[in-house]
Amino acid sequence: SPIRASVMSGQYASRHGVIDNVARDAMSHRLPNYHLELQQLGYETAHIGKWHMGNDGKPRPGYDHWISYDGHGRLNDPVLNKNGRYSAHKGYMTDIMNDYAVDYLKRKRTKPFSLFYAHKAVHPDADQAADGKLTILPNGGYIVPKRHQGLYKNDVFPSTPNMLSAEEVVKNKPAWKECLELKKKPAAKTLLKALQAGTQQEIRLRAQMMASVDEGVGRILQTLDEQGELDNTCIIFFGDNGYFFGEHGLGPERRFAYEEGIRSPFAVRYPPMIPSGSNRSQLVICQDIAPTLIELAGGQPGQHIQGQSMVPVFQSAKAKHRKSFMVEYWAENAMPWLVGMTYKAIRTQRYKYIHWVNRGQAGELDELYDLKEDPYELKNLCQDPVFAAQRRKLQKSLRGLVNQALGLAAK
């Protein structure tokens, strides 16, 4: 939910206020959504798919067309809210949403359009209470359409050097000691077993679910091509978080600042600015999407937006962008073993510093990594005297980013 709100608002969670997955329904109806600005610029706007900033699936301001659902929704036979009215649907959620997205793109219109399309996949079926507590439904909640069952059955997800036991992890990450001990308790094991967490089968099931998403991407591209709009449309494909499959002893705890958690696929297709097959190395974050689309639509991003437009990055691989960004998280109830793990972190091109807000007395449990020399984040340098000056520099920069996120300093 915090990432989704950051995409929509262009703000850090510290400012937009959606800091966890609890029922923040009223707050998300007042979110400073970039679609409101696109409407003012003459665009027809639509949201199709998952909202999940609160459990209320009713239409939000900023959209001319709306299809969503309460909470996490259901993978089979979902109940959807279409422009304010709920109705039951038969079939597989991803297929239904793909149909709705394609139908929307085929509409005759006199205005330019903006479609935000958010899949439920590859999330399993789950119930999330108003306080954030998560309950996974039977079979791990993973439901795969028959045509994709058995895909990748002989494939094996490769291991990495940072897939370690809890005992090994805490040697370099002592802030995790209590949580990894709690993870062995019955309450945690019940949830982890339901998710088949960290198993090869979990990865295969999620990949099988993703196949329907892939089909939908192909249909969207084909439809835009048939409409003569493909090369005139900016298409952004991204995930709202990474994931762990055993790295750092973690699984569904995807909220944490290690590379597997904060990096996710991000692809843009826009032929007028971006040559096919090109890559960019600048540090871009989800808050950059809103100002980018506002600028492409002919507008000027407002001062309340904390992200930076990626238009210069689209235009040149050498364009200057940010030198660092902040990652922030507030402890929540979704997983019973994640106690007191609130953090603020800073990531630069080379270094990462993680400050555990409620762990340790004076930063002695914090973490510092040299990502160039240690891409798997195995060696915590925070207490290494050789890196004392670098630590102080990162701490100072992090304080500045925290102030910016709160709106107390200019970006």
NUTI-758007 format. One record per residue (C-alpha): residue in one letter; x, y, z. Coordinates in steps of 0.25 Angstrom, whole numbers, plus 5000, padded with zeros to 4 digits. Example, Ala and Ser with C-alpha at 12.3 -4.5 7.8 and 13.67 -1.06 7.14 Angstrom:
REM residues 2
<A <5049 4982 5031>>
<S <5055 4996 5029>>
//
This chain:
REM residues 411
<S <5000 5000 5000>>
<P <5011 5010 5003>>
<I <5017 5008 4990>>
<R <5004 5009 4982>>
<A <5001 5022 4989>>
<S <5015 5027 4986>>
<V <5013 5024 4971>>
<M <5000 5031 4971>>
<S <5004 5043 4979>>
<G <5019 5045 4975>>
<Q <5022 5046 4990>>
<Y <5029 5038 5001>>
<A <5020 5031 5011>>
<S <5025 5040 5022>>
<R <5017 5051 5014>>
<H <5005 5044 5008>>
<G <5002 5036 5021>>
<V <4999 5022 5015>>
<I <5010 5015 5023>>
<D <5004 5001 5024>>
<N <4994 4992 5019>>
<V <4983 4995 5029>>
<A <4969 5000 5025>>
<R <4973 5014 5022>>
<D <4960 5016 5013>>
<A <4957 5030 5016>>
<M <4972 5034 5014>>
<S <4973 5028 5001>>
<H <4960 5035 4996>>
<R <4968 5048 4999>>
<L <4981 5044 4992>>
<P <4987 5055 4984>>
<N <4986 5046 4971>>
<Y <4993 5050 4959>>
<H <4981 5046 4951>>
<L <4974 5058 4956>>
<E <4984 5066 4949>>
<L <4983 5058 4936>>
<Q <4968 5061 4936>>
<Q <4971 5076 4937>>
<L <4980 5074 4925>>
<G <4969 5068 4917>>
<Y <4972 5054 4919>>
<E <4961 5043 4921>>
<T <4966 5034 4932>>
<A <4964 5020 4937>>
<H <4968 5011 4948>>
<I <4966 4996 4946>>
<G <4970 4985 4956>>
<K <4976 4985 4970>>
<W <4975 4998 4978>>
<H <4978 4993 4992>>
<M <4981 5006 5000>>
<G <4970 5002 5010>>
<N <4960 4990 5008>>
<D <4950 4999 5001>>
<G <4949 4996 4986>>
<K <4940 5008 4983>>
<P <4944 5019 4972>>
<R <4954 5029 4976>>
<P <4955 5043 4971>>
<G <4962 5045 4958>>
<Y <4956 5034 4950>>
<D <4946 5035 4939>>
<H <4945 5020 4938>>
<W <4947 5010 4950>>
<I <4948 4995 4952>>
<S <4954 4990 4965>>
<Y <4950 4981 4977>>
<D <4951 4981 4992>>
<G <4964 4977 4999>>
<H <4972 4967 4992>>
<G <4960 4962 4984>>
<R <4959 4947 4979>>
<L <4966 4940 4968>>
<N <4954 4932 4964>>
<D <4940 4938 4962>>
<P <4943 4951 4968>>
<V <4933 4962 4972>>
<L <4937 4975 4965>>
<N <4933 4989 4967>>
<K <4930 4996 4953>>
<N <4928 5011 4954>>
<G <4922 5010 4968>>
<R <4914 4997 4966>>
<Y <4918 4983 4971>>
<S <4915 4971 4963>>
<A <4920 4956 4963>>
<H <4928 4951 4951>>
<K <4931 4937 4947>>
<G <4945 4933 4943>>
<Y <4960 4936 4947>>
<M <4963 4950 4952>>
<T <4975 4952 4943>>
<D <4967 4948 4930>>
<I <4955 4957 4934>>
<M <4964 4969 4937>>
<N <4972 4967 4924>>
<D <4958 4967 4916>>
<Y <4954 4980 4923>>
<A <4967 4986 4920>>
<V <4966 4983 4905>>
<D <4952 4987 4904>>
<Y <4955 5000 4910>>
<L <4967 5002 4900>>
<K <4957 4999 4889>>
<R <4947 5010 4892>>
<K <4945 5022 4883>>
<R <4949 5035 4889>>
<T <4952 5049 4886>>
<K <4962 5051 4898>>
<P <4976 5045 4900>>
<F <4975 5035 4911>>
<S <4983 5030 4923>>
<L <4980 5016 4928>>
<F <4986 5011 4942>>
<Y <4985 4995 4941>>
<A <4989 4988 4954>>
<H <4989 4973 4955>>
<K <4985 4964 4967>>
<A <4995 4954 4962>>
<V <5005 4949 4967>>
<H <4998 4951 4980>>
<P <4992 4939 4986>>
<D <4978 4939 4991>>
<A <4978 4945 5005>>
<D <4969 4952 5015>>
<Q <4975 4964 5022>>
<A <4968 4970 5034>>
<A <4966 4985 5037>>
<D <4978 4984 5046>>
<G <4987 4978 5035>>
<K <4987 4964 5040>>
<L <4989 4954 5029>>
<T <4982 4941 5027>>
<I <4985 4932 5015>>
<L <4974 4924 5009>>
<P <4975 4909 5006>>
<N <4986 4903 4996>>
<G <4995 4915 5000>>
<G <4985 4924 4993>>
<Y <4992 4921 4979>>
<I <4982 4919 4968>>
<V <4987 4916 4954>>
<P <4978 4914 4942>>
<K <4978 4901 4936>>
<R <4985 4905 4923>>
<H <4997 4909 4932>>
<Q <4998 4898 4942>>
<G <5011 4890 4941>>
<L <5019 4902 4935>>
<Y <5033 4902 4939>>
<K <5031 4888 4947>>
<N <5045 4884 4944>>
<D <5052 4898 4946>>
<V <5060 4901 4958>>
<F <5062 4915 4964>>
<P <5077 4917 4965>>
<S <5083 4920 4979>>
<T <5091 4932 4982>>
<P <5102 4934 4993>>
<N <5093 4941 5002>>
<M <5083 4930 5004>>
<L <5087 4927 5018>>
<S <5082 4921 5031>>
<A <5076 4930 5042>>
<E <5089 4927 5050>>
<E <5098 4932 5039>>
<V <5089 4944 5036>>
<V <5090 4950 5050>>
<K <5105 4950 5050>>
<N <5105 4962 5041>>
<K <5091 4967 5043>>
<P <5089 4966 5058>>
<A <5076 4975 5058>>
<W <5069 4963 5052>>
<K <5072 4954 5064>>
<E <5058 4955 5071>>
<C <5050 4954 5058>>
<L <5057 4942 5053>>
<E <5055 4935 5066>>
<L <5040 4938 5066>>
<K <5040 4933 5052>>
<K <5042 4919 5058>>
<K <5030 4920 5066>>
<P <5016 4913 5063>>
<A <5009 4926 5059>>
<A <5020 4929 5049>>
<K <5021 4915 5044>>
<T <5006 4914 5041>>
<L <5007 4926 5031>>
<L <5020 4922 5025>>
<K <5015 4908 5022>>
<A <5002 4913 5016>>
<L <5011 4922 5007>>
<Q <5020 4910 5004>>
<A <5030 4921 5007>>
<G <5044 4919 5001>>
<T <5041 4906 4994>>
<Q <5044 4904 4979>>
<Q <5029 4901 4978>>
<E <5025 4915 4983>>
<I <5034 4921 4972>>
<R <5028 4912 4961>>
<L <5014 4915 4966>>
<R <5016 4930 4965>>
<A <5023 4929 4952>>
<Q <5011 4921 4947>>
<M <5001 4932 4951>>
<M <5010 4942 4944>>
<A <5008 4935 4931>>
<S <4994 4941 4930>>
<V <4999 4955 4933>>
<D <5009 4953 4922>>
<E <4998 4949 4912>>
<G <4991 4962 4916>>
<V <5003 4970 4913>>
<G <5003 4964 4899>>
<R <4988 4967 4897>>
<I <4990 4981 4901>>
<L <5002 4984 4892>>
<Q <4994 4977 4881>>
<T <4981 4985 4883>>
<L <4989 4998 4883>>
<D <4996 4994 4870>>
<E <4982 4991 4864>>
<Q <4977 5005 4869>>
<G <4989 5012 4863>>
<E <4993 5017 4876>>
<L <5005 5008 4880>>
<D <5016 5017 4876>>
<N <5009 5029 4882>>
<T <5007 5023 4896>>
<C <5016 5023 4907>>
<I <5015 5009 4914>>
<I <5022 5007 4927>>
<F <5023 4993 4933>>
<F <5027 4991 4947>>
<G <5025 4984 4960>>
<D <5022 4990 4973>>
<N <5032 4982 4981>>
<G <5043 4972 4981>>
<Y <5043 4959 4988>>
<F <5052 4949 4996>>
<F <5053 4934 4993>>
<G <5063 4931 5004>>
<E <5072 4943 5003>>
<H <5077 4948 5017>>
<G <5068 4937 5023>>
<L <5055 4944 5018>>
<G <5043 4940 5010>>
<P <5030 4948 5009>>
<E <5037 4960 5017>>
<R <5038 4967 5004>>
<R <5037 4981 5011>>
<F <5052 4982 5015>>
<A <5063 4990 5009>>
<Y <5072 4979 5003>>
<E <5074 4979 4988>>
<E <5064 4968 4986>>
<G <5053 4976 4993>>
<I <5055 4989 4987>>
<R <5059 4986 4973>>
<S <5048 4982 4963>>
<P <5046 4981 4948>>
<F <5044 4995 4942>>
<A <5042 4996 4927>>
<V <5037 5007 4918>>
<R <5033 5007 4904>>
<Y <5032 5021 4897>>
<P <5038 5022 4883>>
<P <5038 5037 4882>>
<M <5048 5038 4893>>
<I <5054 5024 4896>>
<P <5061 5016 4886>>
<S <5058 5001 4886>>
<G <5067 4993 4894>>
<S <5073 5004 4902>>
<N <5077 5003 4917>>
<R <5078 5014 4927>>
<S <5087 5013 4940>>
<Q <5081 5025 4948>>
<L <5074 5023 4961>>
<V <5059 5024 4958>>
<I <5048 5022 4969>>
<C <5033 5020 4969>>
<Q <5031 5034 4973>>
<D <5037 5038 4959>>
<I <5025 5032 4951>>
<A <5015 5043 4955>>
<P <5023 5055 4951>>
<T <5028 5048 4938>>
<L <5014 5046 4933>>
<I <5009 5060 4937>>
<E <5021 5066 4929>>
<L <5018 5056 4917>>
<A <5004 5061 4917>>
<G <5008 5075 4916>>
<G <5007 5079 4930>>
<Q <5016 5084 4941>>
<P <5018 5075 4953>>
<G <5014 5083 4966>>
<Q <5022 5086 4978>>
<H <5015 5075 4986>>
<I <5022 5064 4977>>
<Q <5035 5059 4983>>
<G <5039 5050 4971>>
<Q <5047 5055 4959>>
<S <5042 5054 4945>>
<M <5049 5044 4937>>
<V <5047 5051 4924>>
<P <5062 5055 4923>>
<V <5066 5041 4926>>
<F <5057 5036 4915>>
<Q <5064 5046 4906>>
<S <5078 5043 4910>>
<A <5086 5032 4917>>
<K <5095 5043 4922>>
<A <5084 5052 4928>>
<K <5087 5056 4943>>
<H <5077 5050 4952>>
<R <5077 5048 4967>>
<K <5090 5043 4975>>
<S <5082 5036 4986>>
<F <5068 5032 4990>>
<M <5062 5028 5003>>
<V <5055 5015 5007>>
<E <5045 5015 5019>>
<Y <5037 5005 5026>>
<W <5028 5005 5039>>
<A <5026 4992 5047>>
<E <5012 4986 5044>>
<N <5004 4974 5048>>
<A <5004 4966 5035>>
<M <5014 4956 5040>>
<P <5014 4953 5055>>
<W <5030 4951 5055>>
<L <5033 4965 5050>>
<V <5034 4973 5063>>
<G <5040 4987 5064>>
<M <5046 4987 5050>>
<T <5043 5001 5046>>
<Y <5055 5007 5038>>
<K <5060 5018 5029>>
<A <5070 5015 5019>>
<I <5078 5022 5008>>
<R <5083 5016 4995>>
<T <5094 5022 4986>>
<Q <5100 5017 4974>>
<R <5110 5010 4982>>
<Y <5106 5010 4997>>
<K <5094 5006 5006>>
<Y <5092 5010 5020>>
<I <5080 5004 5028>>
<H <5076 5011 5041>>
<W <5068 5003 5050>>
<V <5059 5013 5057>>
<N <5055 5004 5069>>
<R <5067 4995 5069>>
<G <5079 4998 5077>>
<Q <5083 5010 5086>>
<A <5092 5018 5077>>
<G <5092 5012 5063>>
<E <5101 5000 5067>>
<L <5091 4990 5060>>
<D <5090 4999 5048>>
<E <5096 4993 5034>>
<L <5105 4999 5024>>
<Y <5109 4992 5011>>
<D <5118 4995 4999>>
<L <5110 4990 4988>>
<K <5121 4990 4978>>
<E <5130 4981 4986>>
<D <5118 4973 4993>>
<P <5106 4972 4984>>
<Y <5100 4962 4992>>
<E <5101 4970 5005>>
<L <5108 4960 5013>>
<K <5118 4969 5020>>
<N <5112 4979 5029>>
<L <5123 4991 5030>>
<C <5115 5000 5040>>
<Q <5125 4997 5051>>
<D <5137 4997 5042>>
<P <5146 5009 5046>>
<V <5151 5009 5032>>
<F <5137 5013 5027>>
<A <5134 5023 5039>>
<A <5135 5035 5030>>
<Q <5126 5029 5019>>
<R <5116 5025 5030>>
<R <5115 5039 5035>>
<K <5113 5044 5021>>
<L <5102 5035 5019>>
<Q <5095 5038 5032>>
<K <5096 5053 5029>>
<S <5090 5050 5015>>
<L <5079 5041 5021>>
<R <5075 5052 5031>>
<G <5073 5062 5019>>
<L <5065 5052 5011>>
<V <5056 5050 5024>>
<N <5054 5065 5025>>
<Q <5050 5065 5010>>
<A <5040 5054 5011>>
<L <5033 5061 5022>>
<G <5033 5074 5014>>
<L <5043 5081 5023>>
<A <5053 5083 5013>>
<A <5054 5086 4998>>
<K <5057 5074 4989>>
//
